[in-house]
Amino acid sequence: MKVSHPVRRSACPTMLPGREVLLAAFRGLPHDDHPILDAAGELAVLHQVRERTPASESAGIDRRRAQLMRAIDRWVILAAPVPPAAADEHSETLGGLVDRLARHCSKAFVALAGAAEPVCSDEWVRLDDLADSYQRLVEDLWAGVRSLPAHTY
């Protein structure tokens, strides 16, 4: 008898993943193949490694992070609906936002492992607020009411 494990799914491989699936990808939980979720999982690992790496040795990690952010941004440009010229521009790219979420997710799990209650609580509140911002941006992009800035890393 074959045992199957539950898989967290994004809505559709051509759509942007929602906050819950993205947060699960940061934790390394299984998901359907999706370029943003794959990049998110790797970004989370890179942030964990970067926390333990001396600043003088982190250039390679930061280069890889920039590559992943660009890959997310390119995918969004190709997959999301083209916004009208009048759409409001978001302050950062989706790749940059996913990278910030990965960093905060890493910090939240470190805090959960041993920080004082107020520190842990504050980090989880920041993560939740940032995840809400991500979800609103995804919904706005898919509705065509928001555009992303052209950004180089």
Secondary structure, 3 states (H helix, E strand, C coil): CCCCCCCECCCCCCCCCCHHHHHHHHCCCCECCCHHHHHHHHHHHHHHHHHCCCHHHCHHHHHHHHHHHHHHHHHHHHHCCCCCCCCEECCCCHHHHHHHHHHHHHHHHHHHCCCCHHHHHHHHHHHHHHHHHHHHHHHHHHHCCEECCCCCC
